[in-house]
Amino acid sequence: MTRYQDLFDRTDFDEWVGRSLAATEGEVSDALNGRSRGLARFAALISPAAASRLEELAFRSRAITRQRFGRVMQMYAPLYLSNECIDTCTYCGFSRESSIRRVTLGVAAVEREAALLRAQGFSHLLLVSGEHPRIVSQNYLEEIVDRLRPQFASIAIEVAPQREEAYRRLVEAGVDSVTVYQETYDREVYDRVHLAGRKKNFDWRLATAERAAAAGIKRINIGALLGLAPWRRDALAVFQHAGWMQRVLWRTQVAVSMPRLQGATDAIDALHPVSDAQLCQYICALRISLPDAALVLSTREDARLRDGLFGLGITHVSAGSHTEPGGYESPDRDAEQFDVADGRSAQEVAHRLRDQGFEVVWKDWEPVLSGRAMA
């Protein structure tokens, strides 16, 4: 199968950043009106010239979203399993050297957390953990998914990248979606912020989507952690990667997240801060250039900004989130991965979405259960 890395390695992203910075008003107009394609179009849409036309970008993005997705907003919640990690990542609260309190939930504790989320209305779960292959083992993940699958419409995972066979086993257990952030697509920056551990292998992480798709994962969510590298460089790579996935991994739904680096225990601040206006421009550019991709917004952003971004292209949103294992039952800031900026409850967010005219969807399909799960 064709590898994304082959396309990535022959693309001069610095040159594309330069083209974006130098884009003209005419190139922005061509991009908005569909007279350019691919990286040329996207580079124009994230350019300084396009920034002065943000209202126009927002209008176009909103119209495309309504056309492709209607007024539906899918709700989901993260459920953190463990904050143990063998990697040293300078930006992450779960980093091996971080002083946070380490917690790994037993299966019974996971079920209690899941029951609390289900009581709030959630039917789509994202299981999250640090990268520790011994503690967060294959068998541990499979047992948890096996226990939760009959109760939820969808179970996604954001854990250490797996081999294809491991993903196959997780699909059999009931996983249908994988979230994996490259963190940054700039190899030099990637090497500087990942000091030790398996995560230092840039190419292994870059190919995760291909292994997951080959194993039968239905939906793959990618993204870059904004703030590590200049945002336009990472945005260009994310767009290219997502577009390649839509063409080559066409059996798999593609989703894109736009997380900004948030404060965390013993972690660095953003090396290249991204403003609210730049985040808004990035979201609009993604929607215009990738009209069929799901766009995901987490509680990393504060309530005011999220309320303003909901209508611009977002299709999936988390709410009432905790980023520490066991946080729904017993909140503990000493065990968090990062600070949650939007602290509203799920029902408060749902109410705000309805006020904006959205149809809030907690479950959009029924799971097909195996005989073992139904017994």
Helices and strands as residue ranges (DSSP letters): H 4-9, H 13-21, H 25-32, H 38-45, H 48-51, H 54-69, E 72-82, E 88-89, H 107-120, E 124-129, H 138-148, G 149-151, E 154-158, H 164-173, E 177-179, H 187-193, E 194-196, G 198-200, H 202-206, H 208-214, E 219-222, H 231-248, E 253-257, H 276-289, E 294-297, H 303-309, G 310-312, E 316-318, G 333-335, H 346-355, E 359-361, H 371-374
